[in-house]
Amino acid sequence: MQKRKLIIILSVIFILLIFFIIYFLYALNIIPHRKYTNKDFGKGMDKDNDGIDDQTDIINNTRKYIKTKPKYQSKYYATGYPDDEYGVCTDVVAFSLKDSGYDLMDLVYNHVKENRELYNIDTIDKNIDFRRVVNLDVYFKNTAIVLTNDINKIEEWQGGDIVVFKKHIGIVSDKRNKNGVPFIIHHANPYQIHYEEDILEQRDDIIGHYRIS
């Protein structure tokens, strides 16, 4: 009888251990999350009713960039945009917008020159200023549509939006989790397995949410 009880207890402990391991791997995005689309929630994102999502270009170019599987490393480039296999979080945004007609290197440079008081920059450097999160947050806050930071207002989050964290930035995906909260396409560190991840519900440091106007 004692042996049977011990087996039952050990079995329960084993099952719980497996459950927590799976949950831990899921929370860390090691186990891929199922992705839902806007159609699953009955909400379209076609503002001009032309049958095509207004921000399809940004999403497509974001995925085009991450398909190159950039390696995470912070470097300075005389070309401004990285011209090798490396990159950081801001490069996901920069390349996505550049291929959609928005050259952030020029746009941020001109905005800094004309609005120096908004930026905490001692020496303007066109090649690097657009690759800093703090500068992009100032730029988008003053030139783009400012949106909610509340992830529970799922109808206000659209694929192609830009989300800024205290020390990080990414592109809002057009895929969502079961709660309707969108995935984020980003590049956070050298150990990241997936570029498109279900992370918004795990973050408490969102400082900006913007849409190119």
C-alpha positions as CSV (number, residue, x, y, z in Angstrom):
1,M,0.0,0.0,0.0
2,Q,2.8,2.4,0.9
3,K,4.6,1.5,-2.3
4,R,1.5,2.3,-4.3
5,K,1.1,5.7,-2.6
6,L,4.7,6.5,-3.3
7,I,4.3,5.6,-7.0
8,I,1.2,7.8,-7.3
9,I,3.0,10.7,-5.6
10,L,6.0,10.4,-7.8
11,S,3.8,10.2,-10.9
12,V,2.0,13.4,-9.9
13,I,5.3,15.1,-9.3
14,F,6.6,13.9,-12.6
15,I,3.5,15.1,-14.5
16,L,3.7,18.5,-12.8
17,L,7.4,18.8,-13.6
18,I,6.7,18.1,-17.3
19,F,3.9,20.6,-17.3
20,F,6.1,23.4,-15.8
21,I,9.0,22.6,-18.2
22,I,6.6,22.8,-21.2
23,Y,5.1,26.1,-19.8
24,F,8.6,27.5,-19.2
25,L,9.7,26.6,-22.8
26,Y,6.4,28.1,-24.2
27,A,6.9,31.3,-22.2
28,L,10.4,31.7,-23.5
29,N,9.1,31.2,-27.1
30,I,11.3,28.2,-27.5
31,I,8.2,26.2,-28.3
32,P,6.5,28.1,-31.2
33,H,3.1,29.7,-30.5
34,R,0.1,29.3,-32.7
35,K,-0.5,32.4,-34.8
36,Y,-4.0,33.8,-35.6
37,T,-4.9,36.4,-38.2
38,N,-7.2,39.3,-38.1
39,K,-9.9,37.1,-39.7
40,D,-10.0,35.0,-36.6
41,F,-11.3,38.0,-34.7
42,G,-13.6,39.4,-37.4
43,K,-11.7,42.6,-37.6
44,G,-10.3,43.9,-40.9
45,M,-7.4,46.4,-41.0
46,D,-8.2,47.8,-44.5
47,K,-8.8,51.5,-43.7
48,D,-9.3,52.6,-47.3
49,N,-11.5,49.6,-48.2
50,D,-9.3,48.8,-51.3
51,G,-9.0,45.1,-50.4
52,I,-5.4,45.4,-49.4
53,D,-4.1,46.0,-45.9
54,D,-2.6,49.5,-45.8
55,Q,0.6,48.3,-44.1
56,T,1.2,45.2,-46.1
57,D,4.4,46.7,-47.6
58,I,5.9,47.1,-44.1
59,I,5.0,43.6,-43.0
60,N,6.3,42.1,-46.2
61,N,9.6,44.0,-46.0
62,T,9.9,43.1,-42.3
63,R,9.7,39.4,-43.2
64,K,12.0,39.9,-46.1
65,Y,14.6,41.3,-43.8
66,I,14.4,38.6,-41.1
67,K,14.6,35.9,-43.8
68,T,18.2,37.0,-44.1
69,K,18.6,35.7,-40.5
70,P,20.7,38.7,-39.3
71,K,23.1,37.9,-36.5
72,Y,22.8,40.2,-33.4
73,Q,25.8,42.5,-33.0
74,S,26.0,46.3,-32.5
75,K,28.5,47.8,-34.9
76,Y,29.0,51.3,-36.5
77,Y,28.6,51.5,-40.3
78,A,30.0,54.3,-42.5
79,T,27.1,53.3,-44.8
80,G,24.6,53.9,-42.1
81,Y,22.6,50.8,-42.9
82,P,24.4,47.5,-42.0
83,D,25.9,46.1,-45.2
84,D,26.8,42.7,-43.8
85,E,25.0,39.8,-42.0
86,Y,24.8,41.6,-38.6
87,G,22.2,43.9,-37.1
88,V,20.3,45.1,-34.0
89,C,16.6,45.7,-33.1
90,T,16.5,49.1,-34.8
91,D,17.6,47.6,-38.1
92,V,14.4,45.5,-38.3
93,V,12.5,48.8,-38.3
94,A,14.9,50.7,-40.5
95,F,15.0,48.1,-43.3
96,S,11.3,47.5,-43.1
97,L,10.5,51.2,-43.6
98,K,13.3,51.8,-46.1
99,D,12.0,49.2,-48.5
100,S,8.5,50.7,-48.0
101,G,9.7,54.2,-49.1
102,Y,10.7,55.7,-45.8
103,D,14.5,56.2,-45.5
104,L,14.9,56.6,-41.7
105,M,18.5,57.6,-42.0
106,D,17.6,60.7,-43.9
107,L,14.3,61.3,-42.2
108,V,15.8,61.1,-38.7
109,Y,18.8,63.2,-39.6
110,N,16.7,66.0,-41.0
111,H,14.3,65.9,-38.1
112,V,17.2,66.1,-35.6
113,K,18.7,69.1,-37.4
114,E,15.4,70.9,-37.4
115,N,14.4,70.0,-33.9
116,R,17.6,69.7,-32.0
117,E,15.9,70.6,-28.7
118,L,13.9,67.4,-28.8
119,Y,16.9,65.1,-28.9
120,N,19.6,64.4,-26.3
121,I,22.4,64.4,-28.9
122,D,25.7,66.2,-28.5
123,T,27.1,65.5,-31.9
124,I,24.8,64.7,-34.8
125,D,25.9,61.5,-36.7
126,K,23.6,60.6,-39.6
127,N,25.1,57.1,-39.8
128,I,24.1,56.1,-36.3
129,D,21.4,58.4,-34.9
130,F,18.6,56.6,-36.7
131,R,19.8,53.3,-35.2
132,R,19.2,54.3,-31.6
133,V,15.9,53.4,-29.9
134,V,15.7,56.6,-27.9
135,N,16.0,58.7,-31.1
136,L,13.4,56.7,-33.0
137,D,11.0,57.1,-30.1
138,V,11.3,60.8,-30.3
139,Y,11.1,60.8,-34.1
140,F,8.0,58.7,-34.3
141,K,6.3,60.5,-31.4
142,N,6.6,63.7,-33.4
143,T,6.0,62.5,-36.9
144,A,3.8,59.4,-36.8
145,I,0.3,58.6,-35.4
146,V,0.6,58.0,-31.7
147,L,-1.5,55.0,-30.6
148,T,-2.4,53.2,-27.4
149,N,0.1,51.3,-25.3
150,D,-2.7,49.1,-23.9
151,I,-2.3,45.7,-25.4
152,N,-5.9,44.7,-24.4
153,K,-7.3,47.2,-26.9
154,I,-6.5,44.7,-29.6
155,E,-8.5,46.5,-32.3
156,E,-6.0,49.4,-32.1
157,W,-3.0,47.2,-32.8
158,Q,-2.3,46.7,-36.6
159,G,0.3,44.7,-38.4
160,G,3.0,47.1,-39.6
161,D,2.8,49.3,-36.5
162,I,5.9,50.1,-34.5
163,V,6.2,49.3,-30.8
164,V,8.9,50.9,-28.7
165,F,10.1,49.5,-25.3
166,K,12.4,51.2,-22.9
167,K,15.5,49.8,-24.6
168,H,14.1,47.9,-27.5
169,I,11.9,48.3,-30.6
170,G,10.1,46.1,-33.1
171,I,7.4,45.8,-35.8
172,V,3.9,44.6,-34.8
173,S,3.0,41.4,-36.7
174,D,-0.2,40.7,-38.5
175,K,-0.4,37.4,-36.6
176,R,-1.9,37.2,-33.2
177,N,-2.2,34.8,-30.2
178,K,-5.5,33.3,-29.1
179,N,-6.3,36.5,-27.0
180,G,-5.9,38.7,-30.1
181,V,-2.7,40.2,-28.9
182,P,-0.2,40.6,-31.8
183,F,3.1,38.9,-32.1
184,I,6.2,41.2,-32.5
185,I,8.8,40.9,-35.2
186,H,12.1,41.9,-33.6
187,H,15.7,41.2,-33.0
188,A,16.6,41.3,-29.3
189,N,19.8,39.3,-28.6
190,P,22.2,36.8,-30.0
191,Y,20.3,33.9,-28.5
192,Q,16.9,34.6,-29.9
193,I,15.5,31.5,-31.7
194,H,12.5,33.1,-33.5
195,Y,12.3,36.6,-34.9
196,E,8.5,36.7,-34.7
197,E,7.4,36.1,-31.1
198,D,4.5,36.3,-28.7
199,I,6.0,38.7,-26.2
200,L,3.7,41.6,-25.6
201,E,1.8,40.1,-22.7
202,Q,5.1,39.4,-20.9
203,R,6.4,43.0,-21.2
204,D,5.6,45.9,-18.9
205,D,8.0,48.4,-20.5
206,I,6.1,49.6,-23.6
207,I,6.7,53.4,-24.0
208,G,5.4,53.9,-27.5
209,H,3.1,52.6,-30.2
210,Y,3.1,54.3,-33.6
211,R,1.8,54.0,-37.1
212,I,3.4,55.7,-40.1
213,S,1.0,58.3,-41.4
